[in-house]
Amino acid sequence: MSAIEVESSPALIGAKQPDITYRPDRAKWHARTARRLSEDPSLLQTPLPNGFPKKLESPLVWEGKDWKDESQWVYQLTEEQLKEIDDAVKHFHGLDLHLGHVSESTFPLPTLGPELKLLAKELHYGRGFVVLRTIPVSSYSRYDNVLIYAGVSSYIAPTRGLQDKNGGVLSHIKDLTRTAAPGSIGGPAYTTDKQVFHTDQGSDIVSLFALQTAKEGGVSRISSSWRVYNHLAEYRPDLIKTLSEPWAVDEYVLLFGRDPPVTHRPLLYYLDEKVVIQYARRYFTGFLALPRSDKIPPITEAQAEALDALHFLAEDYSLGLNFQKGDIQYINNLSIFHARDGFTDDGEQTRHLLRFWQRNEELAWKLPEQLKPLWKQTFAVEPEGQTFALEPVIRDAVKGRL
């Protein structure tokens, strides 16, 4: 079967999706686990896939309880560095360039730049996450905040990735349920709902810039997928096998189309002594106005258990970040899961984040062959073709199709 191929409807007659939804249910997970192990106790003796390690040893293996103080992951900007950023804003304005040309050369940070490059190494080969604190967002226009975000981020990972059609490289994460048309929201980024643990598709680095935090809730949570791997490899090697086999992924974002194709690929890989997990639960369960396509097969009971295991183990080992207004959070999307608590806004304080998908070619990990088409599409946009939406819009990839 080709990498992208739509299943024929006759093959799906009688097929049934397991009892699983976007919102994980711990009781159902435990019940499914008990049932499957009762039916087949030999699952626990399943050998790991060929070449996969029994245990990963790396700074990327951590638990939330390992971190005692946020000074361990927060880089606090000094007054001198903030002045350097402000000077870079003025310098870029003087160049009269399109925002797509924001780079190290057009946004000079002579002393902060080298520090940011050290943080980039920490993302790729250290703990895998960092928070930059704090950009004074209230002192700048929306355009200049986007400029600062792009300029600073260009030292972390210079290549920006496509997130939407028409060259869109900047996404807004904000509740739009009160203003969007009914049936138009197919992703949790545009709601106040809890967002479950996942990775973003087709990106090495995911960054988030907080223009404003929620009135209550909305805690940003991260978790080491390498720690989750170690747990599964020790206690449930059968689920490692399940995750390393091809899944029918409802991933029509590949083509930004309205009739989704299906991608057959594993969610878990081991290459160059690194584990890579790439998955988002909603591609297998659907979300609100974007249900899983009925043109592709339902997932299996083993896959349903594996999805729950990824989420709940990530939750058990997670770290909550004190994300403040003006912070920029960077994570290694190949080794770190991220999630968000549900939240409440009010008229005076509305949670609003900006997001880039990024890549650092010098530090980038080798990619499994099955993921290369995703990366090729994400990072195929040239500077002049990049667009930066200054106001929130629902990405075409997560518009409802009900």
C-alpha positions as CSV (number, residue, x, y, z in Angstrom):
1,M,0.0,0.0,0.0
2,S,1.3,3.5,-0.8
3,A,2.1,6.0,1.9
4,I,-1.1,7.9,1.2
5,E,-4.1,5.8,0.1
6,V,-7.8,6.1,0.7
7,E,-9.4,2.8,1.8
8,S,-12.4,1.6,-0.2
9,S,-15.7,1.7,1.6
10,P,-16.6,-2.0,0.9
11,A,-13.6,-3.1,2.9
12,L,-15.1,-1.3,5.9
13,I,-18.5,-3.0,6.0
14,G,-19.0,-4.3,9.6
15,A,-15.9,-2.6,11.0
16,K,-16.5,-1.0,14.4
17,Q,-14.4,1.5,16.3
18,P,-13.5,0.5,19.9
19,D,-15.2,2.3,22.9
20,I,-12.7,5.2,23.0
21,T,-13.1,9.0,22.6
22,Y,-10.8,12.0,22.5
23,R,-11.3,12.5,26.3
24,P,-9.4,9.6,27.9
25,D,-11.1,7.6,30.6
26,R,-8.7,6.0,33.1
27,A,-11.3,3.4,34.3
28,K,-12.0,2.3,30.7
29,W,-8.2,2.0,30.2
30,H,-7.8,-0.2,33.2
31,A,-10.8,-2.3,32.2
32,R,-9.5,-2.8,28.6
33,T,-6.0,-3.7,29.9
34,A,-7.5,-6.3,32.3
35,R,-9.7,-7.8,29.6
36,R,-6.9,-8.1,27.0
37,L,-4.4,-9.6,29.4
38,S,-7.1,-12.0,30.7
39,E,-7.8,-13.1,27.1
40,D,-4.1,-13.4,26.2
41,P,-1.6,-13.5,29.2
42,S,1.2,-14.2,26.7
43,L,1.1,-10.5,25.6
44,L,3.5,-9.7,28.5
45,Q,6.1,-12.0,27.0
46,T,6.0,-10.3,23.6
47,P,9.6,-9.5,22.4
48,L,10.5,-5.9,21.7
49,P,10.7,-5.1,18.0
50,N,14.1,-5.9,16.5
51,G,16.8,-3.4,17.5
52,F,14.5,-1.6,20.0
53,P,16.3,-1.0,23.4
54,K,15.1,-2.4,26.7
55,K,15.8,0.9,28.4
56,L,16.8,4.4,27.2
57,E,19.5,6.3,29.2
58,S,19.6,10.0,28.5
59,P,18.9,13.5,29.9
60,L,15.7,13.2,27.8
61,V,14.5,10.5,30.3
62,W,12.9,12.3,33.2
63,E,9.8,12.5,35.4
64,G,8.1,15.7,36.7
65,K,9.2,14.9,40.2
66,D,12.8,15.2,39.1
67,W,12.5,18.9,38.7
68,K,12.5,20.9,42.0
69,D,12.6,24.5,40.9
70,E,11.6,26.3,37.7
71,S,15.0,28.0,37.6
72,Q,16.2,24.6,36.2
73,W,14.4,25.2,32.9
74,V,13.6,29.0,32.8
75,Y,16.0,31.3,31.1
76,Q,15.4,34.8,32.6
77,L,16.0,37.6,30.2
78,T,18.0,40.6,31.6
79,E,17.3,44.3,31.1
80,E,20.3,44.4,28.8
81,Q,19.0,41.5,26.7
82,L,15.5,43.0,26.4
83,K,17.2,46.3,25.2
84,E,19.0,44.2,22.6
85,I,15.7,42.7,21.5
86,D,14.1,46.2,21.2
87,D,17.1,47.4,19.1
88,A,16.6,44.4,16.8
89,V,13.0,45.3,16.3
90,K,14.0,48.8,15.2
91,H,16.7,47.4,13.0
92,F,14.3,45.1,11.2
93,H,11.9,47.9,10.6
94,G,14.6,49.8,9.0
95,L,15.2,47.0,6.5
96,D,11.7,47.2,5.1
97,L,11.5,43.5,4.6
98,H,8.7,40.9,4.6
99,L,8.3,39.1,7.9
100,G,9.3,35.9,6.2
101,H,12.9,37.2,6.1
102,V,13.2,37.5,9.9
103,S,16.5,35.6,10.7
104,E,19.7,35.9,12.7
105,S,21.1,38.3,10.1
106,T,18.1,40.6,10.0
107,F,17.3,40.4,13.8
108,P,20.8,40.9,15.4
109,L,21.2,39.8,19.0
110,P,25.0,40.0,19.5
111,T,25.1,38.8,23.1
112,L,21.7,37.1,23.6
113,G,22.1,35.1,20.3
114,P,24.9,32.8,21.5
115,E,22.9,32.1,24.7
116,L,19.9,31.1,22.6
117,K,22.0,28.8,20.6
118,L,23.1,27.0,23.7
119,L,19.4,26.6,24.6
120,A,18.9,25.0,21.2
121,K,21.5,22.4,22.1
122,E,19.7,21.7,25.3
123,L,16.5,21.2,23.4
124,H,18.0,18.6,21.1
125,Y,20.5,16.8,23.3
126,G,19.6,17.9,26.9
127,R,16.3,17.8,28.8
128,G,14.3,18.7,25.7
129,F,12.5,21.9,26.9
130,V,13.1,25.4,28.0
131,V,11.1,28.5,28.8
132,L,12.3,32.0,27.9
133,R,11.1,34.7,30.3
134,T,9.7,37.3,29.8
135,I,8.9,39.4,26.7
136,P,7.1,42.6,27.7
137,V,4.2,42.0,25.3
138,S,2.1,45.0,26.5
139,S,4.9,47.3,25.3
140,Y,4.6,46.2,21.7
141,S,2.0,46.0,18.9
142,R,0.8,42.7,17.7
143,Y,3.0,42.9,14.6
144,D,6.1,43.6,16.7
145,N,5.3,40.8,19.2
146,V,5.2,38.5,16.2
147,L,8.4,40.0,14.9
148,I,10.1,39.5,18.3
149,Y,8.8,35.9,18.5
150,A,10.1,35.1,15.0
151,G,13.4,36.9,15.6
152,V,14.3,35.3,18.9
153,S,13.1,31.9,17.7
154,S,15.3,32.1,14.7
155,Y,18.3,31.5,17.0
156,I,16.7,28.4,18.4
157,A,15.6,26.8,15.2
158,P,15.9,29.0,12.1
159,T,13.5,27.2,9.7
160,R,9.8,27.9,10.2
161,G,7.2,25.3,9.1
162,L,3.9,25.5,7.3
163,Q,0.9,25.2,9.6
164,D,-1.9,26.3,7.2
165,K,-2.6,26.7,3.5
166,N,-1.6,30.0,1.8
167,G,1.8,30.0,3.5
168,G,0.6,30.3,7.1
169,V,3.5,29.7,9.5
170,L,2.0,31.3,12.6
171,S,-1.0,29.8,14.5
172,H,-3.1,31.2,17.3
173,I,-4.1,29.1,20.2
174,K,-7.3,30.7,21.6
175,D,-10.9,29.8,22.5
176,L,-13.0,30.7,19.5
177,T,-16.2,28.8,20.5
178,R,-18.1,32.1,21.1
179,T,-17.3,33.6,17.7
180,A,-16.8,30.7,15.3
181,A,-19.6,29.4,13.1
182,P,-21.3,26.3,14.5
183,G,-19.6,23.1,13.3
184,S,-16.4,24.9,12.3
185,I,-14.1,23.8,15.1
186,G,-12.4,20.4,14.8
187,G,-9.4,20.9,17.1
188,P,-9.1,21.5,20.9
189,A,-6.7,24.5,20.3
190,Y,-9.8,26.7,19.6
191,T,-11.7,25.6,22.7
192,T,-11.3,25.8,26.5
193,D,-11.2,22.0,26.7
194,K,-8.5,20.0,28.2
195,Q,-6.0,19.1,25.5
196,V,-4.6,15.6,25.9
197,F,-0.9,14.6,25.6
198,H,0.3,14.5,22.0
199,T,3.0,15.6,19.6
200,D,2.4,18.1,16.8
201,Q,2.7,16.6,13.3
202,G,5.8,17.2,11.1
203,S,7.9,19.5,13.3
204,D,11.2,19.1,15.3
205,I,10.6,22.0,17.7
206,V,7.2,23.4,18.8
207,S,7.2,26.8,20.4
208,L,4.5,28.7,22.2
209,F,4.5,32.4,23.0
210,A,2.0,33.6,25.7
211,L,0.4,36.9,24.7
212,Q,-2.0,36.3,27.6
213,T,-2.8,33.6,30.1
214,A,-6.2,32.3,31.2
215,K,-8.1,33.8,34.1
216,E,-8.0,30.3,35.7
217,G,-6.5,27.0,34.6
218,G,-4.8,26.3,31.3
219,V,-1.6,24.9,32.8
220,S,0.8,23.8,30.1
221,R,2.0,20.3,30.8
222,I,4.9,18.3,29.2
223,S,6.2,14.8,29.6
224,S,9.2,12.8,28.5
225,S,8.1,10.3,25.8
226,W,11.4,8.5,26.5
227,R,10.3,7.9,30.1
228,V,7.0,6.5,28.8
229,Y,8.9,4.3,26.4
230,N,10.9,2.9,29.3
231,H,7.8,2.0,31.2
232,L,6.1,0.3,28.3
233,A,9.3,-1.6,27.3
234,E,9.6,-3.0,30.9
235,Y,5.9,-3.8,31.6
236,R,4.1,-3.8,28.3
237,P,6.4,-4.8,25.4
238,D,3.3,-5.8,23.4
239,L,2.3,-2.2,23.2
240,I,5.7,-1.2,22.0
241,K,5.2,-3.7,19.2
242,T,1.7,-2.3,18.5
243,L,3.0,1.3,18.3
244,S,5.9,0.3,16.0
245,E,3.5,-1.3,13.5
246,P,1.6,0.7,10.8
247,W,-1.5,2.5,11.8
248,A,-4.2,4.0,9.5
249,V,-3.8,7.6,10.4
250,D,-6.6,10.1,9.5
251,E,-4.1,12.7,8.6
252,Y,-5.6,14.7,5.8
253,V,-3.7,17.8,6.9
254,L,-0.9,16.4,4.6
255,L,-2.8,17.8,1.6
256,F,-4.9,20.4,3.4
257,G,-7.8,18.8,1.5
258,R,-11.4,18.3,2.2
259,D,-11.5,14.6,1.4
260,P,-9.0,13.1,3.7
261,P,-6.4,10.5,2.7
262,V,-5.1,7.9,5.1
263,T,-1.4,7.6,6.0
264,H,-0.2,4.1,6.9
265,R,2.7,4.5,9.3
266,P,3.9,3.6,12.8
267,L,3.6,6.0,15.7
268,L,6.8,4.8,17.3
269,Y,10.3,4.6,15.7
270,Y,13.9,3.8,16.8
271,L,16.6,5.3,14.7
272,D,20.2,6.5,15.4
273,E,19.8,5.4,19.0
274,K,16.8,7.7,19.5
275,V,13.1,6.9,20.0
276,V,10.7,9.1,18.2
277,I,6.9,9.0,18.9
278,Q,4.7,11.0,16.6
279,Y,1.0,10.9,17.3
280,A,-2.1,12.9,18.1
281,R,-5.1,11.2,19.7
282,R,-7.7,13.1,17.7
283,Y,-6.5,11.5,14.5
284,F,-7.9,8.2,15.8
285,T,-10.9,9.4,17.8
286,G,-11.9,12.6,16.0
287,F,-12.8,15.8,17.9
288,L,-16.0,17.8,17.8
289,A,-16.9,18.8,14.2
290,L,-14.0,16.8,12.8
291,P,-14.8,13.1,13.4
292,R,-12.5,10.3,12.3
293,S,-13.2,9.6,8.6
294,D,-15.5,6.7,7.9
295,K,-13.5,6.0,4.8
296,I,-10.7,4.4,6.7
297,P,-10.6,1.4,9.1
298,P,-11.3,1.8,12.8
299,I,-8.5,1.3,15.2
300,T,-8.1,-2.1,17.0
301,E,-8.5,-2.8,20.7
302,A,-4.7,-3.1,21.0
303,Q,-4.3,0.3,19.4
304,A,-7.0,1.8,21.7
305,E,-5.1,0.5,24.8
306,A,-1.9,1.9,23.4
307,L,-3.4,5.3,22.9
308,D,-4.7,5.4,26.5
309,A,-1.3,4.1,27.8
310,L,0.6,6.9,26.1
311,H,-1.8,9.5,27.6
312,F,-2.0,8.2,31.1
313,L,1.6,7.3,31.5
314,A,2.5,10.8,30.1
315,E,0.1,12.3,32.6
316,D,1.7,10.3,35.5
317,Y,5.2,11.4,34.6
318,S,4.3,15.0,33.6
319,L,5.6,18.4,34.7
320,G,3.3,21.4,34.9
321,L,4.9,24.7,33.7
322,N,4.1,28.0,35.2
323,F,3.5,29.7,31.8
324,Q,3.3,33.4,32.3
325,K,2.4,36.3,30.0
326,G,5.3,37.0,27.8
327,D,7.0,33.6,28.2
328,I,8.1,31.6,25.2
329,Q,8.1,27.8,25.7
330,Y,10.2,25.6,23.4
331,I,10.0,21.8,23.4
332,N,11.6,19.0,21.4
333,N,8.6,17.6,19.6
334,L,10.3,14.3,18.8
335,S,10.9,13.4,22.5
336,I,8.4,15.5,24.6
337,F,4.6,15.1,24.8
338,H,2.6,18.2,25.6
339,A,-0.9,18.9,26.9
340,R,-3.0,21.6,28.5
341,D,-5.5,21.8,31.3
342,G,-8.9,23.1,30.6
343,F,-9.3,26.8,31.4
344,T,-11.7,29.7,32.0
345,D,-11.4,33.1,30.4
346,D,-13.2,36.3,31.3
347,G,-13.7,39.7,29.6
348,E,-10.4,41.1,31.0
349,Q,-8.1,38.0,30.7
350,T,-8.3,35.7,27.7
351,R,-5.8,33.0,27.1
352,H,-4.0,33.6,23.8
353,L,-0.8,31.9,22.6
354,L,1.1,32.0,19.3
355,R,2.8,28.9,17.9
356,F,5.6,28.1,15.4
357,W,6.7,24.8,14.1
358,Q,10.5,24.9,13.7
359,R,13.6,23.0,12.6
360,N,17.3,23.5,13.2
361,E,19.1,21.8,10.3
362,E,22.5,21.8,12.2
363,L,21.1,20.0,15.3
364,A,18.2,18.1,13.8
365,W,17.8,14.4,14.4
366,K,17.7,11.9,11.6
367,L,14.1,11.2,10.5
368,P,12.5,7.8,9.9
369,E,11.7,7.4,6.2
370,Q,8.0,7.2,6.9
371,L,8.0,10.7,8.5
372,K,10.0,12.4,5.8
373,P,6.9,13.3,3.6
374,L,5.4,15.1,6.6
375,W,8.6,17.1,7.2
376,K,9.1,17.8,3.5
377,Q,5.6,19.4,3.3
378,T,6.0,21.3,6.6
379,F,9.3,22.9,5.7
380,A,8.6,23.6,2.0
381,V,7.7,27.2,2.3
382,E,10.1,29.9,1.2
383,P,10.5,33.2,3.1
384,E,8.5,35.3,0.6
385,G,5.7,32.8,0.7
386,Q,5.3,32.8,4.5
387,T,2.2,34.5,5.9
388,F,1.7,35.5,9.6
389,A,-1.9,35.9,10.6
390,L,-2.1,38.7,13.2
391,E,-5.5,37.7,14.4
392,P,-6.8,34.2,15.3
393,V,-8.2,32.0,12.5
394,I,-9.1,28.4,12.5
395,R,-6.5,26.5,10.5
396,D,-7.9,24.8,7.4
397,A,-6.5,21.4,8.7
398,V,-8.8,21.5,11.7
399,K,-12.0,23.1,10.3
400,G,-15.1,21.1,11.0
401,R,-16.5,18.9,8.2
402,L,-19.9,18.0,9.7
